[in-house]
Amino acid sequence: MKLAHRLLTIALAAWCLLISSLVSAQTPSTEPLRVGSKRFTESYILAEILAQTAQSAGVKTQLRQGLGNTAIVYEALRSGQIDVYAEYTGTIAQEIIKDPAHSNLAELNRALAPMGFAASVPLGFNNGYALAMHRDTARKLGISQLSDLARHPELRYGLSNEFMGRADGWKGLAQRYQLSATPKGLDHGIAYEAISQQHIDLMDIYTTDAKIDFLKLQVLQDDKAYFPRYDAVLLYRADLPQRQPAAWAALQSLQGRINEAQMIQMNAQAELQGQSFSSIARQFTSGAAQPSSAQHQTRSFASQLWQRLVADDLWRLTGQHLLLVLVSVGIAVLIAVPAGIALFPHTRLRALALGAAGVMQTIPSLALLAVLIAAMGAIGRAPALVALTAYSILPILSNTCAGLAEVSPGLRNAGLALGMSRTTLMRWIELPIAMPTITAGIRTACAIAIGTATIAAFIGAGGLGERIVTGLALNDSALMLAGALPAAGLALISELGFELWERALRRKRLQR
């Protein structure tokens, strides 16, 4: 058992060293301007505009796109993993300082100062929340403003999960307008598909969304003035102007340069015409004429899927995905196998360890990532690897214990009677017998890691999940499939590899 304890100690030390090196690798001595974004179209575009504006002034930038909701991108800003991102005054008041009474930048900045943040550089447009429904349905029911909804409790609501949980979201809106509906929680991009297919009657929208006119939606008037203004501004770490004066001077040039019509048009270029966020931002920063947003993509779904599937980022994202899986499962093997060997003789400790690993499996991946970001003060690969490793430990640990249980007591006693030490017995008798079961646990862990690694894109860890996350933001089924299909391919390759390995192990055992 001393060997198992020694291996476990070495594995844990190696894990800590790897994670600390990953965290330190994200804070190099010459820091670039780190720009973040949330996970919706407009935020992606604005992040590209910020990054390209800084680059035009000769500033090196690092772009962290699609960092989930306000809580995750705020934590990334607080921990210093990003320096700046585009935020909205209403969100700052309601979700960050949690005081809706602060309505202007001066008041917001007084509240942000103790946090080490500041907000400035109004970009020039307001993007507020609203509820929308089909124009034909609204006309038929005589609905033009939010107070009219109270007369129609039969209407089906499909609201984004963030809107349902926000301080300025559904709960307060329902109280203000006396609405008794029970809404469904939907991703914002998917809600557009649901309302176009008439699976829901109402959804929350951003007032600069490109699909409002395209889907012939009517934005309902907020006749009781529930929603605050959501003027787009830059939220940044307060020391940014001093740390990066060139970048800050460039970012200030964006003040007042984007009006609502321009923002709607840029959103349409992404959602309706399929242009990349970087090319849309490049057109804006270069002053090039933007194509009309009236045309929608007319190519077949198959051609769109193929184009997205074989895009230039395929091998980069696949490599990142494989790295996350191989490193996390490798670390889990180094931890779980020695732990299983050490715990096997101790029934109670083994039960406690398996129970703890089982509880870890029940924690939703996004919740675990959010907790790890706060605990580690980092986003990207470090918290993603910790989460993936934690999810991989249970099947390997349980199968290690199950495999060792398959060794008959008589065989152990015979080995000891022949003068074998515990270490020799484990190495030459018990582990070879248990290996097929341990391999099955590693096989399961790899399958779990390949699927769960797609969630890592929500915190900037890369991988094939980037396509899925962006596809969700754009409601682009082809892009989501272009991320899901290679991940499924990796899972199939993994299964084939383990099947061949297990066959080789069986042949080896028969030869003995």
Wavefront OBJ file of the C-alpha trace (Angstrom):
o trace
v 0.000 0.000 0.000
v 2.980 2.318 0.426
v 3.418 2.303 -3.359
v -0.198 3.366 -3.855
v 0.139 6.185 -1.308
v 3.350 7.350 -2.963
v 1.778 7.333 -6.433
v -1.257 9.224 -5.140
v 0.940 11.884 -3.528
v 2.953 12.318 -6.728
v -0.239 12.551 -8.817
v -1.789 15.205 -6.577
v 1.442 17.218 -6.600
v 1.621 17.007 -10.389
v -2.014 18.129 -10.654
v -1.415 21.181 -8.437
v 1.747 22.048 -10.371
v -0.074 21.810 -13.703
v -2.971 23.989 -12.599
v -0.682 26.642 -11.046
v 1.382 26.749 -14.226
v -1.754 27.162 -16.315
v -2.955 30.024 -14.143
v 0.431 31.746 -14.217
v 0.643 31.221 -17.969
v -2.435 33.393 -18.346
v -0.705 36.403 -16.746
v 2.506 37.004 -18.714
v 4.865 39.817 -17.860
v 3.912 41.827 -20.949
v 0.150 41.771 -20.739
v -2.042 42.313 -23.782
v -5.348 44.143 -23.617
v -7.781 41.385 -22.662
v -11.259 41.923 -24.068
v -14.234 39.802 -23.044
v -17.767 39.272 -24.245
v -20.984 37.627 -23.156
v -22.723 34.927 -25.138
v -24.985 36.816 -27.529
v -24.460 38.262 -30.994
v -24.129 41.927 -30.111
v -21.592 41.266 -27.369
v -19.465 39.182 -29.748
v -19.469 42.005 -32.324
v -18.675 44.734 -29.797
v -15.788 42.695 -28.372
v -14.326 42.391 -31.874
v -14.720 46.137 -32.394
v -12.919 46.873 -29.111
v -10.087 44.474 -29.939
v -9.620 45.707 -33.502
v -9.747 49.357 -32.400
v -6.942 48.687 -29.916
v -4.978 46.708 -32.505
v -5.172 49.640 -34.924
v -3.207 51.636 -32.327
v -0.501 48.967 -32.226
v -1.773 47.325 -29.011
v -1.552 43.557 -28.638
v -4.951 42.127 -27.690
v -6.387 38.902 -26.353
v -10.038 38.165 -27.102
v -12.119 36.059 -24.709
v -15.429 35.529 -26.477
v -18.665 33.949 -25.249
v -18.019 33.961 -21.483
v -21.553 32.984 -20.585
v -23.852 35.335 -18.705
v -23.235 38.491 -16.662
v -22.091 36.553 -13.580
v -19.276 34.750 -15.426
v -17.978 37.718 -17.430
v -18.129 39.886 -14.288
v -16.095 37.291 -12.379
v -13.564 37.259 -15.226
v -13.260 41.048 -14.908
v -13.023 40.916 -11.116
v -10.285 38.275 -11.181
v -8.249 40.193 -13.765
v -8.683 37.632 -16.541
v -10.139 40.368 -18.766
v -9.616 44.130 -18.673
v -12.713 45.462 -20.425
v -15.968 44.460 -22.068
v -19.080 46.157 -23.411
v -21.836 46.334 -20.788
v -25.133 48.186 -20.363
v -25.979 50.782 -17.746
v -29.166 49.009 -16.688
v -27.297 45.742 -16.186
v -24.566 47.470 -14.162
v -27.186 49.058 -11.898
v -29.358 45.972 -11.479
v -26.914 43.066 -11.596
v -23.497 44.372 -10.524
v -23.988 47.152 -7.982
v -27.553 45.934 -7.318
v -29.058 49.370 -6.890
v -31.497 50.416 -9.639
v -31.569 53.962 -8.254
v -28.207 54.644 -9.950
v -29.200 55.820 -13.402
v -26.285 57.843 -14.767
v -22.573 57.230 -15.237
v -21.498 59.504 -12.373
v -23.655 57.572 -9.892
v -22.600 54.226 -11.343
v -18.923 55.109 -11.076
v -19.243 56.163 -7.450
v -20.694 52.724 -6.683
v -18.163 50.880 -8.868
v -15.084 52.600 -7.427
v -14.834 50.422 -4.253
v -14.923 47.335 -6.512
v -11.977 48.591 -8.567
v -14.109 49.104 -11.690
v -15.195 52.053 -13.798
v -17.670 52.635 -16.638
v -17.356 55.207 -19.401
v -17.175 55.709 -23.180
v -20.913 55.585 -24.053
v -20.988 53.911 -27.450
v -24.076 55.772 -28.612
v -27.022 53.376 -28.469
v -29.547 51.944 -26.030
v -30.288 48.216 -26.125
v -33.084 47.590 -23.671
v -35.113 44.548 -22.766
v -38.637 44.200 -24.123
v -41.242 41.527 -24.803
v -42.290 40.752 -28.360
v -44.877 38.622 -30.144
v -46.007 37.984 -33.712
v -47.615 41.049 -35.262
v -50.572 39.028 -36.538
v -51.219 37.553 -33.083
v -50.866 40.966 -31.430
v -53.262 42.530 -33.930
v -55.792 39.712 -33.557
v -55.806 39.949 -29.744
v -55.572 43.738 -29.600
v -52.248 43.738 -27.754
v -49.898 46.691 -28.164
v -48.501 47.250 -24.670
v -47.424 45.125 -21.752
v -50.503 45.925 -19.632
v -52.663 44.231 -22.269
v -51.041 40.877 -21.464
v -52.877 40.564 -18.138
v -56.117 39.951 -20.105
v -54.567 36.922 -21.853
v -53.193 34.429 -19.297
v -53.390 31.671 -21.953
v -50.403 33.070 -23.856
v -47.239 30.939 -23.837
v -44.019 32.671 -22.712
v -40.547 31.493 -23.691
v -37.971 33.606 -21.835
v -34.212 33.406 -21.607
v -32.937 31.871 -18.382
v -30.887 34.963 -17.599
v -33.948 37.223 -18.008
v -35.958 34.958 -15.705
v -33.293 35.233 -13.006
v -32.301 38.897 -13.320
v -33.296 41.527 -10.795
v -34.791 43.532 -13.657
v -36.278 40.463 -15.340
v -39.418 38.390 -15.260
v -40.227 38.392 -11.538
v -40.357 42.173 -11.252
v -42.075 42.528 -14.616
v -44.795 40.048 -13.605
v -45.386 41.950 -10.366
v -45.509 45.349 -12.080
v -47.988 44.183 -14.746
v -49.812 41.523 -12.669
v -48.941 38.688 -15.035
v -49.745 35.166 -13.839
v -48.092 33.132 -16.611
v -45.461 30.458 -15.929
v -42.808 30.969 -18.609
v -40.520 28.331 -20.074
v -36.777 28.916 -19.827
v -35.162 28.941 -23.293
v -31.830 29.990 -24.727
v -32.282 33.394 -26.389
v -31.317 32.135 -29.849
v -33.565 29.084 -29.594
v -36.494 31.253 -28.482
v -36.484 32.955 -31.903
v -36.841 29.557 -33.567
v -39.598 28.627 -31.106
v -41.617 31.778 -31.764
v -41.189 31.457 -35.531
v -42.551 27.879 -35.288
v -45.372 29.135 -33.001
v -44.302 26.928 -30.097
v -44.420 30.045 -27.898
v -46.339 33.326 -28.164
v -44.014 35.765 -26.370
v -40.279 36.079 -25.812
v -37.898 38.575 -24.299
v -35.836 40.480 -26.860
v -33.095 43.066 -26.984
v -34.323 46.151 -28.798
v -31.388 46.023 -31.237
v -32.043 42.397 -32.223
v -31.835 41.879 -35.971
v -34.639 39.316 -36.191
v -37.430 41.562 -34.896
v -38.372 42.796 -38.368
v -37.279 39.642 -40.160
v -39.691 37.479 -38.111
v -42.383 40.196 -38.166
v -42.457 40.617 -34.400
v -44.159 43.445 -32.560
v -42.285 44.969 -29.625
v -44.778 45.661 -26.847
v -44.741 49.116 -25.298
v -43.482 49.282 -21.719
v -46.358 51.540 -20.665
v -45.519 51.393 -16.941
v -41.821 52.162 -17.519
v -40.551 48.994 -15.878
v -37.345 48.565 -17.864
v -34.468 50.993 -17.246
v -32.271 52.316 -20.049
v -29.501 50.031 -21.200
v -27.008 52.405 -22.745
v -23.956 50.546 -24.058
v -20.736 51.583 -22.278
v -17.335 50.093 -21.522
v -16.971 48.423 -18.124
v -13.309 48.049 -17.218
v -10.799 47.667 -14.435
v -10.170 51.113 -12.970
v -6.407 50.933 -13.488
v -6.704 50.209 -17.227
v -6.084 53.814 -18.413
v -2.848 53.929 -16.410
v -1.663 50.413 -17.326
v -2.439 50.685 -21.027
v -2.669 54.351 -22.050
v -2.373 53.642 -25.786
v -5.174 51.082 -25.689
v -7.347 53.387 -23.584
v -6.855 56.327 -25.950
v -7.920 54.118 -28.863
v -11.003 52.824 -27.025
v -12.114 56.357 -26.172
v -12.373 57.092 -29.891
v -15.438 54.810 -29.979
v -17.523 57.203 -27.879
v -20.831 57.978 -29.590
v -19.859 56.197 -32.821
v -22.516 53.438 -32.885
v -26.196 54.329 -33.128
v -29.098 51.888 -32.798
v -29.615 51.552 -36.559
v -25.948 50.661 -37.052
v -26.044 48.113 -34.254
v -29.179 46.466 -35.648
v -27.524 46.330 -39.065
v -24.360 44.732 -37.685
v -26.422 42.170 -35.757
v -28.283 41.388 -38.983
v -25.011 40.866 -40.848
v -24.157 38.144 -38.340
v -27.546 36.513 -37.836
v -29.168 36.898 -41.249
v -26.227 36.995 -43.637
v -23.841 34.661 -41.831
v -20.892 37.064 -41.765
v -18.209 36.469 -39.158
v -17.954 38.753 -36.143
v -14.405 39.746 -37.092
v -15.351 40.771 -40.628
v -18.319 42.817 -39.376
v -16.071 44.627 -36.906
v -13.436 45.156 -39.598
v -16.002 46.851 -41.842
v -16.999 49.142 -38.992
v -13.499 50.089 -37.851
v -12.307 50.665 -41.425
v -15.341 52.748 -42.316
v -16.214 50.448 -45.233
v -19.765 50.502 -46.524
v -21.850 47.821 -44.893
v -24.033 45.622 -47.111
v -27.767 45.785 -46.731
v -29.223 43.647 -43.972
v -32.384 42.921 -45.912
v -31.117 39.760 -47.551
v -31.182 36.527 -45.636
v -28.993 33.518 -46.276
v -30.578 31.403 -49.022
v -28.012 28.628 -49.316
v -29.139 25.086 -48.522
v -28.642 23.773 -45.017
v -26.289 21.088 -46.316
v -23.988 23.645 -47.965
v -24.018 25.827 -44.845
v -23.179 22.811 -42.677
v -20.319 21.729 -44.918
v -18.855 25.239 -45.056
v -18.936 25.549 -41.272
v -17.723 21.991 -40.702
v -14.516 22.364 -42.769
v -13.821 25.973 -41.743
v -10.250 27.032 -40.983
v -10.717 26.641 -37.227
v -11.563 22.896 -37.376
v -8.121 21.520 -36.529
v -7.347 24.241 -33.986
v -10.583 23.606 -32.080
v -10.234 19.821 -32.368
v -6.685 20.042 -30.984
v -7.860 22.178 -28.065
v -10.685 19.719 -27.383
v -8.334 16.745 -27.432
v -5.905 18.527 -25.123
v -8.646 19.175 -22.558
v -9.793 15.553 -22.691
v -6.389 13.860 -22.656
v -4.933 16.018 -19.884
v -7.999 15.832 -17.628
v -8.493 12.075 -18.051
v -4.750 11.496 -17.674
v -4.684 13.384 -14.396
v -7.831 11.537 -13.254
v -6.113 8.209 -13.958
v -3.070 9.271 -11.938
v -5.324 10.223 -9.024
v -8.113 7.627 -9.151
v -6.163 4.416 -9.795
v -3.691 4.868 -6.882
v -6.560 6.111 -4.729
v -8.603 3.022 -5.580
v -5.660 0.749 -4.718
v -5.088 2.559 -1.416
v -8.774 2.643 -0.445
v -9.759 -0.874 -1.507
v -8.851 -2.610 1.796
v -10.699 0.071 3.834
v -14.427 -0.419 3.294
v -15.662 2.725 5.049
v -13.089 5.048 3.553
v -13.767 3.581 0.126
v -17.505 4.207 0.513
v -16.878 7.798 1.609
v -14.548 8.463 -1.333
v -16.973 6.986 -3.854
v -19.807 8.966 -2.300
v -17.857 12.217 -2.541
v -16.971 11.498 -6.170
v -20.623 10.685 -6.866
v -21.780 13.981 -5.358
v -19.290 15.806 -7.601
v -20.929 14.175 -10.631
v -24.312 15.629 -9.675
v -23.114 19.260 -9.752
v -24.169 20.904 -13.057
v -21.080 21.649 -15.141
v -21.806 25.355 -15.629
v -22.380 25.811 -11.893
v -19.120 24.036 -11.111
v -17.238 26.190 -13.638
v -18.662 29.377 -12.109
v -17.586 28.258 -8.616
v -14.102 27.342 -9.866
v -13.682 30.722 -11.579
v -14.411 32.457 -8.264
v -12.199 30.070 -6.266
v -9.226 30.056 -8.637
v -9.453 33.641 -9.875
v -9.039 32.437 -13.448
v -10.965 31.583 -16.576
v -9.920 29.414 -19.488
v -8.211 26.052 -19.365
v -7.297 25.906 -15.664
v -10.845 25.756 -14.205
v -11.998 23.680 -17.199
v -9.313 21.057 -16.522
v -10.153 20.938 -12.822
v -13.853 20.418 -13.618
v -13.216 17.777 -16.283
v -10.805 15.943 -13.978
v -13.363 15.963 -11.168
v -16.022 14.476 -13.464
v -13.587 11.794 -14.703
v -12.535 10.522 -11.273
v -15.732 8.645 -10.306
v -15.863 6.033 -13.114
v -12.130 5.329 -12.835
v -12.156 5.139 -9.030
v -15.259 2.932 -8.856
v -13.987 0.609 -11.591
v -10.587 0.318 -9.925
v -12.259 -0.826 -6.719
v -14.620 -3.123 -8.649
v -11.740 -4.637 -10.613
v -9.744 -5.385 -7.471
v -12.847 -6.983 -5.939
v -12.812 -9.493 -8.819
v -9.564 -11.010 -7.518
v -10.474 -14.075 -5.486
v -9.291 -14.199 -1.830
v -7.845 -17.648 -2.512
v -5.568 -16.260 -5.219
v -4.366 -13.498 -2.887
v -3.696 -15.979 -0.104
v -1.804 -18.253 -2.497
v 0.419 -15.387 -3.574
v 1.164 -14.399 0.010
v 1.861 -18.035 0.896
v 4.454 -18.133 -1.894
v 6.241 -15.228 -0.211
v 5.026 -12.383 -2.437
v 5.001 -8.925 -0.888
v 1.826 -6.805 -1.083
v 3.441 -4.632 -3.754
v 4.526 -7.642 -5.849
v 1.111 -9.244 -5.475
v -0.582 -6.037 -6.628
v 1.755 -5.584 -9.568
v 1.768 -9.132 -10.967
v -1.565 -10.622 -9.855
v -4.235 -8.124 -8.813
v -3.716 -5.281 -11.292
v -3.545 -7.553 -14.395
v -6.820 -9.203 -13.339
v -8.440 -5.837 -12.570
v -7.104 -4.091 -15.702
v -10.075 -4.831 -18.035
v -12.477 -3.323 -15.501
v -10.171 -0.330 -14.884
v -9.917 0.173 -18.656
v -13.717 0.215 -18.881
v -13.750 3.002 -16.276
v -11.185 5.035 -18.241
v -13.276 4.431 -21.366
v -16.352 5.840 -19.628
v -14.352 8.805 -18.319
v -13.159 9.646 -21.837
v -16.720 9.581 -23.172
v -17.872 11.875 -20.353
v -14.936 14.252 -20.873
v -15.448 14.519 -24.647
v -19.052 15.573 -24.135
v -18.501 17.799 -21.112
v -15.497 19.555 -22.690
v -17.889 21.372 -25.030
v -19.103 23.340 -21.979
v -15.555 24.651 -21.448
v -16.114 27.144 -24.276
v -18.423 29.090 -21.942
v -15.360 30.201 -19.955
v -12.921 30.743 -22.812
v -11.192 27.340 -22.701
v -11.636 26.714 -26.427
v -12.489 23.405 -28.037
v -15.321 22.374 -30.321
v -17.781 23.911 -27.879
v -16.852 27.314 -29.342
v -18.873 26.465 -32.419
v -21.803 25.219 -30.359
v -21.807 28.292 -28.097
v -21.597 30.687 -31.049
v -24.274 28.719 -32.890
v -26.574 29.066 -29.887
v -25.996 32.819 -29.839
v -26.790 33.088 -33.552
v -29.496 30.393 -33.575
v -27.369 28.802 -36.300
v -28.161 25.075 -36.384
v -25.478 24.414 -38.996
v -22.792 25.958 -36.800
v -23.973 24.005 -33.746
v -23.840 20.763 -35.738
v -20.399 21.722 -37.044
v -19.243 21.605 -33.421
v -21.300 18.602 -32.333
v -20.374 16.301 -35.236
v -16.565 16.443 -34.756
v -17.114 15.913 -31.005
v -19.249 12.869 -31.794
v -16.501 11.707 -34.157
v -13.943 11.976 -31.359
v -16.222 9.922 -29.118
v -16.527 7.205 -31.768
v -12.752 7.138 -32.317
v -12.266 6.889 -28.550
v -14.708 3.977 -28.319
v -12.985 2.176 -31.201
v -9.562 2.678 -29.620
v -10.686 1.299 -26.259
v -12.443 -1.630 -27.926
v -9.202 -2.593 -29.680
v -7.268 -2.154 -26.410
v -9.681 -4.357 -24.472
v -9.497 -7.050 -27.152
v -5.705 -6.975 -26.917
v -5.921 -7.349 -23.127
v -8.266 -10.347 -23.494
v -5.938 -12.021 -25.985
v -3.024 -11.440 -23.634
v -4.895 -13.027 -20.750
v -5.854 -16.068 -22.855
v -2.251 -16.541 -23.920
v -1.256 -16.776 -20.269
l 1 2 3 4 5 6 7 8 9 10 11 12 13 14 15 16 17 18 19 20 21 22 23 24 25 26 27 28 29 30 31 32 33 34 35 36 37 38 39 40 41 42 43 44 45 46 47 48 49 50 51 52 53 54 55 56 57 58 59 60 61 62 63 64 65 66 67 68 69 70 71 72 73 74 75 76 77 78 79 80 81 82 83 84 85 86 87 88 89 90 91 92 93 94 95 96 97 98 99 100 101 102 103 104 105 106 107 108 109 110 111 112 113 114 115 116 117 118 119 120 121 122 123 124 125 126 127 128 129 130 131 132 133 134 135 136 137 138 139 140 141 142 143 144 145 146 147 148 149 150 151 152 153 154 155 156 157 158 159 160 161 162 163 164 165 166 167 168 169 170 171 172 173 174 175 176 177 178 179 180 181 182 183 184 185 186 187 188 189 190 191 192 193 194 195 196 197 198 199 200 201 202 203 204 205 206 207 208 209 210 211 212 213 214 215 216 217 218 219 220 221 222 223 224 225 226 227 228 229 230 231 232 233 234 235 236 237 238 239 240 241 242 243 244 245 246 247 248 249 250 251 252 253 254 255 256 257 258 259 260 261 262 263 264 265 266 267 268 269 270 271 272 273 274 275 276 277 278 279 280 281 282 283 284 285 286 287 288 289 290 291 292 293 294 295 296 297 298 299 300 301 302 303 304 305 306 307 308 309 310 311 312 313 314 315 316 317 318 319 320 321 322 323 324 325 326 327 328 329 330 331 332 333 334 335 336 337 338 339 340 341 342 343 344 345 346 347 348 349 350 351 352 353 354 355 356 357 358 359 360 361 362 363 364 365 366 367 368 369 370 371 372 373 374 375 376 377 378 379 380 381 382 383 384 385 386 387 388 389 390 391 392 393 394 395 396 397 398 399 400 401 402 403 404 405 406 407 408 409 410 411 412 413 414 415 416 417 418 419 420 421 422 423 424 425 426 427 428 429 430 431 432 433 434 435 436 437 438 439 440 441 442 443 444 445 446 447 448 449 450 451 452 453 454 455 456 457 458 459 460 461 462 463 464 465 466 467 468 469 470 471 472 473 474 475 476 477 478 479 480 481 482 483 484 485 486 487 488 489 490 491 492 493 494 495 496 497 498 499 500 501 502 503 504 505 506 507 508 509 510 511 512
